Amino acid sequence: MMYLVILFASPIYFIVRKKWGAFVLNSILYFLALATILFFGIGVFFWLLAVGHAGWHLRTELMQEQARMMAQEMAKEMRLNKS
């Protein structure tokens, strides 16, 4: 679901995550994309930057969550092996 939000309205992704600085940056990129879409496809470049920014952030969050889960599982396993 978040991938669709990122693809079609990337600033909304940052509102949902309450990342206000990233929201401002992404909104600027998204606005530039919408404003310049008619000028020789320059808007596509800005849109790709906005989507890439949001996608990079989502991917980072997913990796951090996975690392946190792995660390918890390893800690649980170490406690069981200690006993």
QUIDAHU-V547942 format. One record per residue. N is the residue number from 0. OMEGA is omega as a letter, one per 40 degrees, with the letter a starting at -180 (* if undefined). D_FIRST is the distance of its C-alpha to the first C-alpha in Angstrom with 2 decimals. Layout:
N,OMEGA,D_FIRST
N,OMEGA,D_FIRST
This chain:
0,a,0.00
1,i,3.81
2,i,5.38
3,i,5.37
4,i,6.57
5,a,8.82
6,a,10.02
7,a,11.08
8,a,11.89
9,i,12.10
10,i,14.50
11,i,12.19
12,a,10.35
13,i,13.93
14,i,14.83
15,a,12.30
16,a,13.71
17,i,17.18
18,a,18.27
19,i,20.70
20,i,22.53
21,i,19.55
22,a,18.41
23,i,21.90
24,a,22.00
25,i,18.72
26,i,19.79
27,i,23.07
28,a,21.65
29,i,19.38
30,i,22.45
31,i,24.63
32,a,22.39
33,a,22.59
34,a,26.28
35,a,27.34
36,a,25.39
37,a,28.66
38,i,30.78
39,i,30.88
40,i,27.18
41,i,27.35
42,i,24.23
43,i,22.26
44,i,23.51
45,i,22.35
46,i,18.91
47,i,18.65
48,i,19.91
49,i,17.35
50,i,14.38
51,i,16.32
52,a,16.97
53,i,13.44
54,i,12.47
55,a,15.68
56,i,15.02
57,a,11.71
58,i,13.67
59,i,16.60
60,i,14.96
61,i,13.77
62,i,17.34
63,i,18.95
64,i,17.31
65,i,18.38
66,i,21.81
67,i,22.18
68,i,21.55
69,i,24.00
70,i,26.53
71,i,26.45
72,i,27.01
73,i,29.79
74,i,31.41
75,i,31.40
76,i,32.94
77,i,35.51
78,i,36.55
79,a,37.05
80,i,39.09
81,a,41.18
82,*,42.35
